[in-house]
Amino acid sequence: MTYSINWDLETIFPGGSDSVQLKERMSQLEEQIANYRTTVDAWSPNSEDDAAKLGELLDLSATISQGFSQCGSFINALLSANVNDSKAKILTGDLYAKLPALQAAQTVFSKKLTEISEDDWTALVKAENLAPVAFRLSEIRRDGKELLSEAEETIINTLNLDGLNAWSQHYDTIVASIEIPFLQEDGTTIKLSAGQAFNKMMGDPDPEVRARLFDTWEKTWAEKEDLFADTLNHLDGFRLSTFKLHGVTDYLKEPLEYNRLQKATLDAMWGTIQKNKQPIVDFLTRKAQLFGKEKMEWQDQDAPIILGDMEERTYTFDEAADFILTNFRKFSPKMADFAQVAFEKSWIEAEDRPGKRPGGYCTSLPETKESRIFMTYSNSVNEVATLAHELGHAFHSSVLWELPELNRNYAMNVAETASTFAELIVADATLKEATTKEEKINLLDAKMQNAIAMFMNIHARFIFENSFYQARQKGLVSAEQITEMMTAAQKESYADGLA
């Protein structure tokens, strides 16, 4: 079959960033937030109808939460597909501006939960309408005990619009301005977006192209290093200030609670990984040797291993879709049927073109019970795996649509489970189809890249973040220091396996 390489956003809110329906939904959100606040204020805990009233409040909150997600996912999709959509940037600000009022109502709600005694709470969450969400409600009640006054929380949340949110958007604006010059075989120079350049730099079979692009990549980003340093300093500085205002001195407290993870578990995980990296280092070294080098270089990690006269297998988008559907179906017809819908209804933005954000993601649209997938597809085996990965995210969301809204939110450590599983279904399938030793080596390498990303690259990011937060607690960190921290993190996480 033939599938569109561009997603359909018109079925969500027609008209793009000029959508009348989007603006109407955003206006409706304001009314719903005001109604929610009134209802929260009127609720007095410890009454006979607490379970019914609490259920009503949860329903109102779910409607608002789903509306925010629907609008936010749509606006972010517009900006992902076109980083120069100035109207979408304004819409982002308009949507975020509604958050402080909602957060103020949620603060009052959380604080009222803390007024209920332990005995009454235990009895209350056993009510038929609350039992399914008792765990999440208890977490909200726990967090409510650490909140400041409503006025103080409102000030923080309002400042957040021009703090954490603003610096995050500023980062996206800088990335959107990145253009990587690339000299083509015919002698002409084109400018690649960050996403296009990254795909080519890490996946081109020609080592000279990879090396040349890597050099240009480093120089281009370095030109904006002070802007990125400012952004990172203020993103994390704002977060640290917020922690301090709440009496929190450990910057890992919030992410650990969010992931429902104990510090001992986190330390055990990274400690175990750190002790068992030698096989991966050996793999990287052997791969470098096949490229005629003594040690692995950064831009060669994901490069394909092509031995002898082997021609690397490529997949058009339609071929990738058929391959994924066939192999999903061998595992789960339900999963394959879902992916078929995603392809047929054009839920995937895959076109390789300038003006798109780098990277890939899957986003949920709870009001229409749909997802949208964003990526830049480039016909490689790795991109087939990425496509399967994002479809795994979307399938994960789909099986949760009938659950209460509170129970649909899962942390990153759970989020990557279904996606990685879906990716491995495809990786194993390509291996089974290999007809030569050379092709099998090529595909085994592609599969190994997942492990390298998880155990080396992601570990580097964690080490860097840890170092950066420690330094940021003492003051601003220079661009030079940040670069040194990342280099040190990569050396540690890759166990000196890189040149």
C-alpha positions as CSV (number, residue, x, y, z in Angstrom):
1,M,0.0,0.0,0.0
2,T,0.9,3.7,-0.3
3,Y,0.8,5.8,2.8
4,S,1.2,9.5,3.3
5,I,4.6,10.7,4.7
6,N,2.9,13.8,6.2
7,W,0.6,13.7,9.1
8,D,-3.0,14.8,9.1
9,L,-3.6,17.5,11.7
10,E,-6.8,18.7,10.1
11,T,-8.9,16.0,11.8
12,I,-7.8,17.4,15.2
13,F,-8.3,21.1,14.7
14,P,-8.8,22.2,11.0
15,G,-7.0,25.3,9.9
16,G,-3.6,24.9,11.4
17,S,-2.4,27.8,13.5
18,D,-5.4,29.8,12.3
19,S,-7.9,27.1,13.5
20,V,-11.1,28.6,14.8
21,Q,-12.0,25.4,16.6
22,L,-8.6,25.4,18.4
23,K,-9.2,28.9,19.7
24,E,-12.8,28.0,20.7
25,R,-11.4,25.0,22.7
26,M,-8.9,27.2,24.4
27,S,-11.6,29.7,25.4
28,Q,-13.7,26.8,26.7
29,L,-10.7,25.8,28.9
30,E,-10.9,29.1,30.7
31,E,-14.5,28.6,31.5
32,Q,-13.9,25.0,32.7
33,I,-11.0,26.1,34.9
34,A,-13.2,28.8,36.5
35,N,-15.9,26.3,37.1
36,Y,-13.4,23.8,38.6
37,R,-12.0,26.5,40.9
38,T,-15.5,27.4,42.1
39,T,-16.3,23.7,42.8
40,V,-13.0,23.2,44.6
41,D,-13.6,26.2,46.8
42,A,-17.1,25.1,47.7
43,W,-16.0,21.6,48.7
44,S,-15.6,21.0,52.4
45,P,-13.9,17.6,53.1
46,N,-15.1,15.2,55.8
47,S,-18.8,15.5,54.7
48,E,-21.1,12.5,54.1
49,D,-20.9,12.9,50.3
50,D,-17.1,13.2,50.1
51,A,-16.8,10.3,47.6
52,A,-19.4,11.8,45.3
53,K,-18.0,15.3,45.5
54,L,-14.4,14.1,45.0
55,G,-15.5,12.1,42.0
56,E,-17.2,15.2,40.5
57,L,-14.0,17.2,41.0
58,L,-11.9,14.5,39.4
59,D,-14.2,14.4,36.4
60,L,-13.9,18.2,36.0
61,S,-10.1,18.0,36.4
62,A,-9.9,15.2,33.8
63,T,-11.9,17.2,31.2
64,I,-9.5,20.1,31.6
65,S,-6.4,18.0,31.6
66,Q,-7.5,16.3,28.4
67,G,-8.3,19.6,26.8
68,F,-4.8,21.0,27.7
69,S,-3.2,17.9,26.2
70,Q,-5.3,18.0,23.1
71,C,-4.5,21.7,22.4
72,G,-0.8,21.4,23.5
73,S,-0.1,18.3,21.4
74,F,-1.7,20.0,18.4
75,I,0.3,23.3,18.8
76,N,3.5,21.4,19.4
77,A,2.9,19.3,16.3
78,L,2.5,22.5,14.2
79,L,5.9,23.9,15.6
80,S,7.6,20.5,15.1
81,A,6.6,20.3,11.4
82,N,7.4,24.0,10.8
83,V,9.8,25.6,13.3
84,N,9.0,29.0,11.6
85,D,5.3,28.9,12.4
86,S,5.2,32.2,14.3
87,K,1.5,32.0,15.0
88,A,1.9,28.6,16.6
89,K,4.5,30.1,19.0
90,I,2.0,32.8,20.0
91,L,-0.6,30.0,20.6
92,T,1.9,28.2,22.9
93,G,2.1,31.3,25.0
94,D,-1.7,31.7,25.0
95,L,-2.2,28.1,26.2
96,Y,0.5,28.3,28.9
97,A,-1.0,31.5,30.2
98,K,-4.0,29.5,31.4
99,L,-1.9,27.3,33.5
100,P,-1.5,29.4,36.7
101,A,-5.3,29.6,37.3
102,L,-5.5,25.8,36.9
103,Q,-2.5,25.2,39.1
104,A,-4.0,27.5,41.8
105,A,-7.2,25.4,41.8
106,Q,-5.1,22.2,42.0
107,T,-3.1,23.6,44.9
108,V,-6.3,24.2,46.9
109,F,-7.6,20.8,45.9
110,S,-4.4,19.1,47.0
111,K,-4.3,21.0,50.3
112,K,-7.9,20.0,51.1
113,L,-7.0,16.3,50.6
114,T,-4.4,16.7,53.3
115,E,-7.1,17.9,55.8
116,I,-8.7,14.5,55.8
117,S,-7.5,12.3,58.6
118,E,-5.6,9.0,57.8
119,D,-8.5,6.9,59.0
120,D,-11.1,8.8,57.0
121,W,-8.8,8.8,54.0
122,T,-8.3,5.0,54.1
123,A,-12.1,4.6,54.2
124,L,-12.8,7.2,51.6
125,V,-10.5,5.8,48.8
126,K,-12.3,2.4,49.2
127,A,-15.4,4.0,47.7
128,E,-16.4,2.3,44.4
129,N,-15.8,5.4,42.3
130,L,-12.5,6.2,43.9
131,A,-10.9,2.8,44.4
132,P,-9.5,2.6,40.8
133,V,-7.6,5.8,41.3
134,A,-6.7,5.4,45.1
135,F,-3.0,5.1,44.4
136,R,-2.8,8.3,42.4
137,L,-5.0,10.2,44.8
138,S,-2.7,9.2,47.7
139,E,0.3,10.5,45.7
140,I,-1.5,13.9,45.2
141,R,-2.4,14.0,48.9
142,R,1.3,13.2,49.8
143,D,2.5,16.0,47.5
144,G,-0.1,18.4,48.9
145,K,1.7,18.3,52.3
146,E,4.8,19.9,50.7
147,L,3.0,22.8,49.0
148,L,3.5,26.4,50.1
149,S,0.5,28.6,50.6
150,E,-1.9,29.1,47.6
151,A,-0.6,32.7,47.1
152,E,3.1,31.6,47.1
153,E,2.4,28.6,44.7
154,T,0.5,31.0,42.4
155,I,3.4,33.4,42.3
156,I,5.8,30.6,41.5
157,N,3.5,29.2,38.8
158,T,3.0,32.6,37.2
159,L,6.7,33.3,37.1
160,N,7.2,29.9,35.6
161,L,5.6,31.2,32.4
162,D,8.6,33.4,31.8
163,G,10.9,31.0,33.6
164,L,11.1,27.3,33.0
165,N,8.5,27.3,30.1
166,A,10.1,30.4,28.5
167,W,13.6,29.1,28.6
168,S,12.5,25.7,27.2
169,Q,10.8,27.5,24.3
170,H,13.9,29.7,23.8
171,Y,16.0,26.5,23.4
172,D,13.6,25.4,20.7
173,T,14.0,28.7,19.0
174,I,17.8,28.5,18.9
175,V,17.7,24.9,17.6
176,A,15.3,26.1,14.9
177,S,17.9,28.6,13.7
178,I,20.6,25.9,13.3
179,E,21.6,25.3,9.7
180,I,24.4,22.9,8.8
181,P,26.1,23.6,5.4
182,F,26.7,20.4,3.5
183,L,28.8,20.1,0.3
184,Q,27.1,17.6,-2.1
185,E,28.8,15.4,-4.7
186,D,27.9,17.8,-7.5
187,G,29.8,20.6,-5.8
188,T,26.7,22.5,-4.6
189,T,26.2,23.4,-1.0
190,I,22.9,22.9,0.7
191,K,21.8,23.8,4.3
192,L,20.5,21.0,6.4
193,S,18.3,21.3,9.5
194,A,19.7,19.9,12.8
195,G,17.5,16.8,12.3
196,Q,18.6,16.2,8.7
197,A,22.2,16.8,9.5
198,F,22.1,14.4,12.5
199,N,20.5,11.6,10.5
200,K,23.1,11.9,7.7
201,M,26.1,12.4,10.0
202,M,25.2,9.2,12.0
203,G,24.0,7.1,9.1
204,D,25.8,7.8,5.9
205,P,27.9,4.8,4.8
206,D,30.7,7.1,3.6
207,P,33.2,7.8,6.5
208,E,34.4,11.0,4.8
209,V,30.9,12.4,4.7
210,R,30.4,11.5,8.4
211,A,33.7,13.1,9.5
212,R,33.1,16.2,7.4
213,L,29.6,16.6,8.7
214,F,30.7,16.0,12.3
215,D,33.3,18.8,12.0
216,T,30.8,21.2,10.6
217,W,28.2,20.1,13.2
218,E,30.5,20.9,16.1
219,K,31.5,24.3,14.7
220,T,27.9,25.3,13.9
221,W,26.6,24.5,17.4
222,A,29.7,26.0,19.0
223,E,28.8,29.3,17.4
224,K,25.8,29.5,19.7
225,E,27.4,27.9,22.8
226,D,26.9,31.0,24.9
227,L,23.2,31.1,24.1
228,F,22.8,27.4,25.0
229,A,24.8,27.9,28.2
230,D,22.5,30.8,29.2
231,T,19.5,28.6,28.4
232,L,20.7,25.6,30.4
233,N,21.8,27.8,33.4
234,H,18.4,29.5,33.7
235,L,16.4,26.3,33.0
236,D,18.0,24.5,35.8
237,G,18.6,27.6,37.9
238,F,14.8,28.2,38.0
239,R,14.2,24.6,38.9
240,L,16.7,24.7,41.7
241,S,15.2,28.0,43.0
242,T,11.8,26.3,43.1
243,F,13.2,23.4,45.0
244,K,14.8,25.7,47.5
245,L,11.5,27.6,48.1
246,H,9.9,24.3,48.9
247,G,12.7,23.3,51.3
248,V,14.1,20.7,49.0
249,T,17.9,20.4,48.9
250,D,18.2,17.2,46.8
251,Y,17.6,17.9,43.1
252,L,16.9,14.2,42.5
253,K,14.0,14.1,44.9
254,E,11.4,15.2,42.4
255,P,12.5,13.0,39.5
256,L,12.8,10.0,41.8
257,E,9.3,10.5,43.1
258,Y,8.0,11.1,39.5
259,N,9.5,7.8,38.4
260,R,8.4,6.1,41.7
261,L,12.0,5.1,42.1
262,Q,14.2,4.9,45.2
263,K,17.7,6.4,45.2
264,A,19.2,3.0,46.1
265,T,17.5,1.4,43.0
266,L,18.9,4.2,40.8
267,D,22.4,3.7,42.2
268,A,22.2,0.0,41.9
269,M,21.1,0.3,38.2
270,W,23.9,2.6,37.2
271,G,26.4,0.8,39.3
272,T,25.6,-2.5,37.7
273,I,25.8,-1.0,34.2
274,Q,29.1,0.7,35.0
275,K,30.7,-2.6,36.0
276,N,29.6,-4.5,32.9
277,K,30.5,-2.2,30.0
278,Q,33.5,-4.1,28.7
279,P,31.6,-6.2,26.2
280,I,30.2,-3.0,24.7
281,V,33.6,-1.3,24.7
282,D,35.0,-4.4,22.9
283,F,32.2,-4.2,20.4
284,L,32.8,-0.5,19.7
285,T,36.6,-1.2,19.3
286,R,36.0,-4.1,16.9
287,K,33.6,-2.0,14.9
288,A,36.2,0.8,14.7
289,Q,38.7,-1.7,13.4
290,L,36.3,-2.7,10.6
291,F,36.3,1.0,9.7
292,G,40.1,1.0,9.6
293,K,40.5,2.9,12.9
294,E,42.0,1.9,16.2
295,K,39.2,3.4,18.3
296,M,35.5,4.3,17.8
297,E,34.9,7.9,16.9
298,W,31.7,9.7,17.9
299,Q,30.1,10.1,14.5
300,D,30.8,6.4,13.6
301,Q,28.8,4.8,16.5
302,D,25.6,4.4,14.4
303,A,27.2,4.1,11.0
304,P,26.4,0.9,9.2
305,I,28.9,-1.9,8.9
306,I,29.2,-2.8,5.2
307,L,31.6,-5.7,4.5
308,G,32.7,-7.0,1.1
309,D,30.3,-6.2,-1.8
310,M,27.2,-6.1,0.5
311,E,24.7,-3.5,-0.3
312,E,22.9,-2.2,2.8
313,R,19.2,-2.9,2.8
314,T,17.0,0.2,2.6
315,Y,13.2,0.6,3.0
316,T,11.0,3.2,1.5
317,F,8.4,4.5,4.0
318,D,5.8,2.2,2.4
319,E,8.1,-0.8,2.6
320,A,8.9,0.1,6.2
321,A,5.1,0.2,7.0
322,D,4.5,-3.1,5.4
323,F,7.4,-4.7,7.2
324,I,6.3,-3.4,10.6
325,L,2.7,-4.4,10.1
326,T,3.7,-7.9,9.0
327,N,6.0,-8.5,12.0
328,F,3.7,-6.8,14.6
329,R,1.0,-9.2,13.4
330,K,3.2,-12.2,14.2
331,F,3.3,-11.1,17.8
332,S,-0.1,-9.4,18.2
333,P,-2.9,-8.9,15.7
334,K,-4.3,-6.1,18.0
335,M,-1.0,-4.3,17.8
336,A,-0.8,-4.7,14.0
337,D,-4.4,-3.5,13.6
338,F,-3.6,-0.4,15.6
339,A,-0.5,0.4,13.6
340,Q,-2.5,-0.1,10.4
341,V,-4.9,2.6,11.5
342,A,-2.0,4.9,12.3
343,F,-0.7,4.5,8.7
344,E,-4.0,4.7,7.0
345,K,-5.2,7.7,8.9
346,S,-1.9,9.6,8.4
347,W,-0.9,9.9,12.0
348,I,2.8,10.0,11.1
349,E,5.0,13.0,10.0
350,A,8.0,11.4,8.3
351,E,9.1,13.6,5.4
352,D,12.8,14.5,5.1
353,R,12.7,18.2,4.6
354,P,14.2,21.4,6.0
355,G,12.3,23.4,8.6
356,K,11.5,20.5,10.9
357,R,12.6,20.0,14.5
358,P,15.3,17.4,15.1
359,G,14.5,14.1,16.8
360,G,11.3,12.1,17.0
361,Y,8.4,11.6,19.4
362,C,4.9,10.3,19.9
363,T,2.2,12.6,21.4
364,S,-1.3,11.7,22.7
365,L,-4.6,13.4,21.8
366,P,-6.9,12.2,24.6
367,E,-10.1,13.9,23.4
368,T,-10.1,12.1,20.1
369,K,-8.2,9.1,21.5
370,E,-5.5,9.3,18.8
371,S,-1.8,9.8,18.7
372,R,0.6,11.6,16.3
373,I,4.2,10.5,15.5
374,F,6.9,12.9,14.5
375,M,10.2,11.9,12.9
376,T,12.4,12.5,9.8
377,Y,12.5,9.3,7.9
378,S,15.6,8.4,5.8
379,N,15.1,4.8,4.4
380,S,17.6,3.1,6.7
381,V,17.1,0.0,8.9
382,N,17.6,2.3,11.9
383,E,14.7,4.5,10.8
384,V,12.4,1.5,10.4
385,A,13.3,0.7,14.1
386,T,12.6,4.3,15.1
387,L,9.2,4.2,13.4
388,A,8.4,0.9,15.2
389,H,9.6,2.5,18.4
390,E,7.2,5.4,18.2
391,L,4.3,3.2,17.1
392,G,5.0,1.2,20.3
393,H,4.4,4.4,22.3
394,A,1.2,5.1,20.4
395,F,0.0,1.5,21.0
396,H,0.8,1.9,24.7
397,S,-1.4,5.0,24.8
398,S,-4.2,3.3,23.0
399,V,-4.6,0.5,25.5
400,L,-5.0,3.1,28.3
401,W,-7.7,5.2,26.8
402,E,-10.5,3.5,28.7
403,L,-8.7,3.9,32.1
404,P,-9.4,6.9,34.4
405,E,-7.5,9.9,33.3
406,L,-5.4,9.9,36.5
407,N,-4.2,6.3,35.7
408,R,-3.0,7.1,32.1
409,N,0.0,9.1,33.2
410,Y,3.1,7.1,33.4
411,A,6.7,8.1,34.0
412,M,9.7,7.9,31.6
413,N,11.0,4.6,33.0
414,V,7.7,2.9,32.1
415,A,7.1,4.9,28.9
416,E,10.1,3.4,27.1
417,T,9.0,-0.2,27.7
418,A,6.4,-0.7,25.0
419,S,8.3,1.3,22.5
420,T,11.6,-0.5,23.0
421,F,9.7,-3.8,22.8
422,A,8.1,-2.8,19.5
423,E,11.5,-1.7,18.1
424,L,13.0,-5.1,19.0
425,I,10.2,-7.0,17.3
426,V,11.4,-5.3,14.1
427,A,15.1,-5.7,14.8
428,D,14.7,-9.4,15.3
429,A,12.6,-9.8,12.2
430,T,15.2,-8.1,10.0
431,L,17.9,-10.4,11.5
432,K,15.8,-13.5,10.6
433,E,15.6,-12.4,7.0
434,A,19.4,-12.0,6.6
435,T,20.7,-14.2,3.9
436,T,24.5,-13.7,4.2
437,K,27.0,-13.4,7.0
438,E,27.8,-9.8,6.0
439,E,24.1,-8.8,6.2
440,K,23.7,-10.5,9.5
441,I,26.7,-8.5,10.9
442,N,25.2,-5.3,9.5
443,L,21.8,-6.0,11.2
444,L,23.4,-7.2,14.5
445,D,25.2,-3.9,14.7
446,A,21.9,-2.0,14.1
447,K,20.4,-3.9,17.0
448,M,23.4,-3.3,19.2
449,Q,23.0,0.5,18.8
450,N,20.0,0.3,21.1
451,A,22.1,-1.1,23.9
452,I,24.9,1.4,23.2
453,A,22.3,4.3,23.4
454,M,20.8,3.0,26.7
455,F,24.0,1.9,28.5
456,M,26.5,4.5,27.2
457,N,24.8,7.6,25.7
458,I,22.0,7.9,28.2
459,H,24.4,7.2,31.1
460,A,26.5,10.1,29.8
461,R,23.5,12.4,29.9
462,F,22.8,11.3,33.5
463,I,26.4,11.8,34.6
464,F,26.4,15.2,32.9
465,E,23.1,16.3,34.5
466,N,24.3,15.2,37.9
467,S,27.6,17.2,37.5
468,F,25.8,20.2,36.1
469,Y,23.2,20.4,38.9
470,Q,26.0,20.2,41.5
471,A,27.9,23.0,39.9
472,R,24.8,25.1,39.2
473,Q,23.9,25.0,42.9
474,K,27.1,27.1,43.5
475,G,26.4,29.6,40.7
476,L,26.4,30.1,36.9
477,V,28.3,27.6,34.8
478,S,30.3,28.8,31.8
479,A,30.0,27.3,28.3
480,E,33.6,26.0,28.6
481,Q,32.8,24.3,31.9
482,I,29.7,22.7,30.4
483,T,31.7,21.4,27.5
484,E,34.3,20.0,29.9
485,M,31.5,18.3,32.0
486,M,30.0,16.6,28.9
487,T,33.4,15.4,27.7
488,A,34.2,14.0,31.1
489,A,30.7,12.4,31.3
490,Q,31.2,10.8,27.8
491,K,34.6,9.5,28.8
492,E,33.3,7.9,32.0
493,S,30.1,6.5,30.5
494,Y,31.8,5.0,27.4
495,A,34.5,3.6,29.7
496,D,37.2,5.3,27.5
497,G,35.8,3.4,24.5
498,L,35.8,6.5,22.2
499,A,38.8,8.1,20.5
